[in-house]
Amino acid sequence: MAAVTTIGTRALGLFFLLLLLLASLSTLLYNGLLDRDPSGHRDRPPAVQRNVSVLLWHWPFGRSYRLDGSECLRMYAIDRCLLTDRRSSLPSADVVVFHHQELGAGRSALPLDLPRPPSQRWVWLSLEPPAHNAGLDKLSGLFNWTMSYRRDADIPVPYGESFRGAFRPSFPPAENRSCFASWVVSKYFPEQTRSRVYQSLRKHVPIEVYGKWNRRPLADQKLLPTIGNCLFYLAFENSEAKDYISEKLWRNAFQAGALPVVLGPGPATYRALAPPRSFIHVADFPTAGDLAAHLKRLASDKQAYEEYFHWQHTHGIKRYTDWRERLCQICVKYPSLTTPKVYQDLEGWVNS
């Protein structure tokens, strides 16, 4: 009788243990499914379980905003993220952000003489292409994370991005535009690829040039209307760097409603980041003459031209212009960046 009782007790214990295991497995599966979309990709990072304090050591380019700590929640619905620019909070900050242009120009210095908590993470921030980031060789072994327009940065902060959703701007009809193509450029260097392409292209098609280079600057309120009066816009980047697609595409072309002719990273990068069939890439044509012939054909064929704007029925665009919104992205990524990491060769990564 005692043996039967013992066996029954063991069976009951195994039964309850099995129930406990099934409950734990169900919880894991449920949480995993919540963080994934139907295709199996994560659609949001794990939630931050405590407040994350982010200290901006110096404002980029000296343009500052008032911070009260609530910006991320109030403006962008990002919870548990506290922004500050008070350097006195250095000892308690979880993350400290340094914008490279001030470091490289000597307008600001790293607080290497002050104690640094072991758990504190330092972020190197730059939205400039590699050629504009001087003095990187002095910064190795100091930073834990990178913050850049590049997709492989620890905290990616692009100039803009496309997303699923209709984009219904109001542009003048193509037949009412009096300008064939335009280009806005302030710093012109003959040796740059974009300058050589422009000089070749202007031999075949008319191009209106604005900006400080030829003493035809455009005020902010006139920029988009002026570009929008043109069929094409030369969205030529000053550097052909990995993932570097600036406001020349996202604002100057897309928001003005001109068809962008792009030069920067390769066509595959634009196809991955921009709305589908929304641009013409210089590299897809053997010569400037071939590119010009294509532009002329589109200008004379309304249906063919408007096919480059069909993306507006299925995709939208978002621009990132506020440094506070960019800083809030640190908290979004924070839960997935807990693994210790140090960039021993920051210059090598930037130039990779």
N, C-alpha and C positions, 0 to 999 in steps of 0.2 A: 504493500500500500504506500509506504514511504517513497519507494522508487517511482511509482506512478505519479505521486505528487511532485517529486523533483523534476520529472520529465515535463509535466504540465507547466510548472513554473518556468522552466527553461524555454518551452515553446512560446509561452506568453511573452517572455522577455524578448525573444527573437522577433515576435510579431510587432511589438512596440518599437523595436530598433529599426525594423524595416519601414514602418510608418514614418519614423523620424527622418530616415534617409530619403524617402520619397518626397517628403515635405521640403527638405533642403534642396533636392534636385529641382523641384518645381519652382522654388524661389529663384534659383540661379537661372533657369531657363526663362522665367518671366522677366527678370531684370535684363537679361541679355537681349530678349526680343524687344523690350521697350527702347533700347538704345540702338536698334537697327531698323533700317527701312526694308521693304519687301525684297529688295535685291540682295540683302545681306550686308550692306555697308552701314557703318555707324553714321547716324545722322545728327548726333550731338555727343559731346564729351561727357564724362561722368560729372555729376554736380559737385561744385566746391562745397565742402562740408563746414568750412569756417571762413571768416573774413580773410582776404588776401590784401595786404597793404603794398601798394606800388608807389615808389618814390621816383619822380622824374628829377634827375640831378640838375639839368638845365634845359630850358625850352629851346626847341629847334628854331634856329635862325632868329632867336630873340623875340618871337611872337608868342605872347603868353595869354592864357585864360585864367580866370579865377577858379580855384579848386576848393570845394567844400567837402569832398569825400563822397558825395552822393551822385556824382555825374553818371556813373555806369548804370545804376538802377533807374535814375530819373529820366535819363535821355535814351538809354539803349536796352533797358530791361535786363541788365546783367547784374545778378545779385551777388552779394558778399565780395564786392570789389571796391576798395577804397583808394582813391588817387590823392597824392599830395606832392607839392614841390618844396615843402619845408625841409631843408637839409638837416635840421635838428632831429628829424625822425629817422636818420640813418641807422642808429643802433637797433631799432625795432622793425625796420622795413623787411618784408619778405623778398621783395624784388626791387632792384635799383636799375634805372634805365639811363643810358648815356647815349646821346645823339652824336654821331661821329664827326660831323662837320665842325662842331665847337672844339672837340678834342684835337682834330687834325690841324685846325688853324691856331691852336694855342689859346683860344678864348676861354677855355675851361680845362680843368685838370681832374684826374681821378683822385679820390680821397685815399690814396695809398698809405698815408700817415695815420689814418684813423683805424680803430679796431673794426674788423669785419666778422660778423657772426658766422659760424660754420654753415648754418642752414640758409644763409642769404644768397640769392642768385643775382648775378649781374647780367644785364642784357645790353648787347651792342646793337644800336639802332641806326640804320641808314636806308634811305630810299633813293640814293644816288647810285649810278653804275660804277663799276670798279675803278675806272679812270679818275673819278672824282673823290676817291677815298684815300687820302694821303696819310702816311705815317702808320700804316697798319703793322709794320714790323715791330713796333714798340708795344703792341697790345697783346701779344701772345701769352697764353697761360693765365689770363685774367677774367675772361668772360665765360659764363656758363651757357648762355643762349644767344641766338641771333634773331633779329627782328628786321625783316626786309621784304621787298616786293617779290622775292624769289619763292617759288613753291616749296623748295626744300629747306627754307628757313625754319627754325624752331617755332617762331611766331610769324606766319606769313601775313603781310599787310599790303596787298596790291593797291595800285591806284584806282582800279575798278574791276568789276567782274560782271559776268552775264548770268542770268538765272531764268528758269522757266516762268513765263508770265508775259502777258501782252504789254507792249510798249507803244503808247499812242500819242506821240508828240505831234505838234502842228508845224509843218514845214511848207514853204511856198512850193507849188507844183514845179516840176523840173522845167517845163516849157516856159515858165515865167522868170527863170534865172538868167541874169545877164552876164554872169562870170563863168568861164569854163573851169578854171582851177585856181586855187589859192594856196599860199604857204605863209605861215607866220613864224618868223625866226628872229631871235635877238642876237645870238652869238654865232657868227658865221666864220668857219675855218675852212679854207679851200681844200685842205688835205682830208677832210672828213668824207666818208662815203656818201652821205646825204648831199653834200655840196656838189660832188662830181655827178651824181645822178640828176640833180636839179639842172646843172649846166647843160647836160646832154638832153634832158627832156624838154627844156625851154626852146630848143631848136625846132621842135616839132609841134608843140601846142602852146597856147598862151597861158601864162601863169602870173597871177597877181600876187606880189610879195609884200607882206606887211611885217612890222616889227622894228626894233631898234637898229637892226643891221642897215636897212636902207632908209632910216629916218621916217618911217611911216608907222609909228606905234598906234595900237588900237586900245582905246579905253575898255575896261571890262564890260560895260554895257553895250559896246559896239562890236565886241569880238564875235559872238555867235551869230548875230544878224549879218555881219559882213561875210563870214564863212558860209552861212546858210544861203547866200545869194549865188553860190558857186555849185556847179555839178560835182566837182571833185575837190578833195582836200589832201594835201601832201602831209600825212602824219608820219614824218620822218624823225626817228629818234636820233639823238646825238651820239649814241653808242649802240653798237650791235652786241648787246650783252644778254646773257642768259635770263629769260623771262622779263626783260626790261621793256614794259609797255606802259607808257606814261599817260598823262592827261591829254596828250596830243591826239590819242585815239578816243579815249573815254569821254572827254569833254569836247574838244575842238571839232572833232568829226561827228561823233554819234549825236551829241546834243544839239549841234547845229543843223544836222540833217544832210550834210554833204557826204558823198561816197568816199571813204578813206582809201587812199593809195598809201600803203604802209611800207616802212623800211625799219628794221630793227632786228630782233631775233628771227629765226627761220619761219617759214610758212607753217610748219607743224605746231609751233608754239602759239601762233595766232589762232589756228584752227582749234586748239585745245582750250583757249581762254576767251576768245571773242564769240559772239553769236554766229551761228552757221551761215556761211556765204554772205558775210557782211563787209568784206574788204577785198581789195586787190593788192597782191604782194608783188613788189618790184622783182623779187627773185624768181618769179614764175615766168619771166619773159627774158629771152636771150639778150636783147638790146633795148635801149631806150626807145628806138624807133618802133620796135614791136609793141612795147607798152603804149606808146602814143597812138598807134593804130587801133589798139583795143579800146582806148578811151574815146577816140573819135567815133568808133562804131557804136559804143554805148550812148554817146551824146546824140546820135542820130536815130537811135532805136529806143523809143520810150519804154516798150515792154521789156526789152533786155535790161535796160537801166534799172527799172523798178523791181526786177527780180532780186537785186541786191538789197532790197528793203523788206522782203517777205519775212525776214526773221522777226520783224516787229510784231507779227501776229502770234508768235510763240515764245518770244524771249524778251526779257527786260534787261536793263543795265543798272548797276549801282556804282556810284563813285564814292571813294573814301577821301575826305578832305580835312576832317577834324582830327587833330592829334589826340583829343580825348577819346574818341571812338577807337582809334588805333591802340591806345594804351589799355583800354578795357578788354581788348582781345587777349591780353596777357592772362587775365583771369579765366577766360574761356579755355585757354590751352593749359593752364596751370596744372590741373589734375593729371594730365598725361605727360607732364614734363618733370616728374619727381625723381627720375633716375639721375644720379650725380654725373655731371658732364663738364668738361673744360675744353675750350678751344685752344690747343697748344700751338696751332698754326692758323690764326685767324686770317692772315693775309692769303694763305693758300686756299682757304675756303672761299673768301670773297672773289678771288680770281679764278676759281674753278669753273 
